[in-house]
Structure formats: structure tokens, C-alpha cells
Amino acid sequence: MAEEDKGGLSEIAEKSANTAQAIRGAVKTGKAIAAASKGAAAGGPYGAVAGALWANRKLVGKIMIVVTALLLIPILIIAMLPVMIFSAIGGFFDGLFGSPGADPPMIMNDTAAIIENIETIGSSLNVIKLEALGDLYIRIDSDFASSPGDRKEILNPYEGSNIIDANLIISQFCAANERDIDSITLSELERTIRTHKSALFSFTKRTAVYTYTVTDPETEEETTYSETVIYYTVVYNGNTHFADAVFFLTDEQKSLAADYHGNLIMFLNDHMIVSGNTTHALLAQLSLENPFSVGFESFGSPFAADWRTRVSSEFGLRTDPITKVPNSGHAGIDLGFPLGTEILAVMSGRVIYVRFPTTGYGYHLAITHGNGIVSLYAHCSRILVSEGDIVSKGDVIALVGSTGRSTGPHLHFEVIVNGIPQNPREFLPR
């Protein structure tokens, strides 16, 4: 029984510090705790559970009188962060106790599981997006076949981008099903989106006629040719399309979805900050416990090829490519190289950290170089060194991959000084 409770309600109380931080975030966005406790019917951002609380508001009121402020924090986090309820997109009571038979398994209060589930949903939506684009190209081919065009060109401004805001879609879907918890499942969300996928994209077209004159060098005779080109531009119908034409949200539900979305973004931002800080603090401690000296050695490149032409994402604030969270902190730089490309140690040092998670950094390692300086290499497909190994500058330590939280093969590279991420551009050779 104690083991079951470990994954249930007691763990929520253990997360009171994170909850307090989330509450402060909600206050910053103008969502007062008092307003949040009124329930979904009054526009509060927490869906089915909040509705249950509202329906039993007299009982809740009595409880609030006798429960300390600290113990109220878990209740408020349930109220203010709907992701804690539909963390794995499923019924509240399944989520509460982590039912293994849910779709997918529900763990309401496991942050890592929540993040992984959100990313799973995002990946599923991306697959549907690719299917919808494939269908659109078929429609374009059919249109061109019946046109007078000699040649067609397709302009897709969304090529390679993850344009569907998974967080918003989750929020809208849950708002649409606020009174039918059982229908809030990943499979039902996929089914609903796929049913309407043909309307995700449309196209516009423009016809241009080009005239060419060619002169025969021997006879100097001129011949004129004309070519009709039809330009097709792919149009994404926007995230509002889901609200109006897929989920058919009322104005009240749109407001509820906006509240869901705001709190989901807050939750994700908090998680990324806490997760990154934890790893960096641990690396600082490991660096102290494993002293090393490189003398006056300078940084080298993590690749044999020029790293400067391969930067796909810079250090600092950015819109997260997966969760679409704006102003997300990026603690390193991303270097796009083909799968399996050799990754080199940028400086001599001791390997202090090797991990193989399926989320986050994916397969990653860290090397201490002394003086509090640590380099970190993430999303590898293979790691070729072990903790405790001494490596020299230029040694092959890993291979490029796309493990963990990644949108494609690349190296996420960080330089951490005394536990604080620095801009790698300030260290790498120019």
C-alpha cells in the first residue's frame, strides 16, 4: 500500500515547492488564486477537476477553513495547471492513481511523464501534419494536370517547421470535452484531428507566362518560346481552425482553452528552468569532486568540419521547437550534422557524466576541463567514452544522433562555468 501511495496523492504534497512557484507565476499573469478556485464554470483554468470542486464548493469551503495554507497548495496546483489533470490526456481518476491501463498511462503528478506525454502528443500531431501535406500535394498535382501549365512549382513556407501548436490543441481539445472526461484520450484526439486533416492545409496559385528568345549562332535566326508556370503556395489554415472547424468551441470554451493554454505554458517554462538548473548544479559539483588541469590549452571545435556554418539554434531565449513555448531558455547551441558524424572533445579533460535517458538531453555526456569549466554534448546516437575516462582535445567521444527531446540529428553543445551555462560562441574557435 505504501508503494502505491508513493505514486499517488502523497507525492503531490512533496512537490509543494514547485507548486508555490507555479502559483507565483499565475499571479504574475493576473490569474488570482481566489478567481482560480471558482471553477471551470466561472472561467477558471482547470477543467473537469475544477468543475468537480465547484460542484462541491460548500464542502471545499469547509475543508479550506481547517487545512493549512501549505496543504492547500496541491489543491491549487490541480486547479491552476490542467496539465496535472490531463497530464497524459486521460480521465482524472485514472490520472490520480496512475492506472497502467490508461491511454497512455496516467501519472498526474510525475513531471517527467507529463513532459514526455506532451511531446508524444506533439509528435503525433506532426505525423498527421505530414499526412495532410501529402494529401495536399496530391490535390495540387490533380489541379495542375487539368491546367494549361507547362511546369509547376510548389512553395511551402512551413517546410521543416513544426507549425502546429500542440499545447494549444491540447487545451482546445480538453475545453471541448470538459464535461466528458472519458473522451479525453490521445487516441480520440488523434482520431478527431485526422478526421479533419484535409482542411488543415489549402493552397493558392499564381500563373506566370515567360517568353524566351533564342538566337541560332549559325543562321542568326531568332526563335521565341513561351512557358506557362503555375506557382502553388501552401497555406496553413491556422490554429484557430481547430477551435472553429474541428472542436467547434463556444466563446466560453475558447476562453477556457486560453486559460488552459496559459497555465500549460507556465508549467512548461517552470519545468525547463528547474530541470536545466538541476543538471547544471550537479555538473558543477562533479567538477569539484573530479579536479583536472589543462594548463593553457584552448578550446577546439566539436567537429572536424567548420562548426560555424552548422548552427541551427543559438544560445539564449528562443521559441521551443517542440512545445512552442515562447522565450524558452536555450542553454547551448545546436549544431546540425548528419546522423553518425563524429563528435570531438573540445578540450582535454575527464569524463564526469554519461547518461542515456529517452527524453531531455537524450544520450549525453559531460567533460570537466578544470577551473569549473564543463562541456556537455547531448542527443548523441552513441557515446564512445565512460565516466572516469581521460580524453584529449580532438578525441572522438560520441556520434551525432537525435535521441531524447530532439527534432532531428544534431549536437546540442553547452559550456558550463561553475554551474552557469555560458554562450559557447565565447569559447569555441572563431
Summary of the structure (lengths in Angstrom):
residues: 430
radius of gyration: 26.5
end to end distance: 59.2
largest distance: 102.8
contacts: 1375
relative contact order: 0.10
helix: 43%
strand: 22%
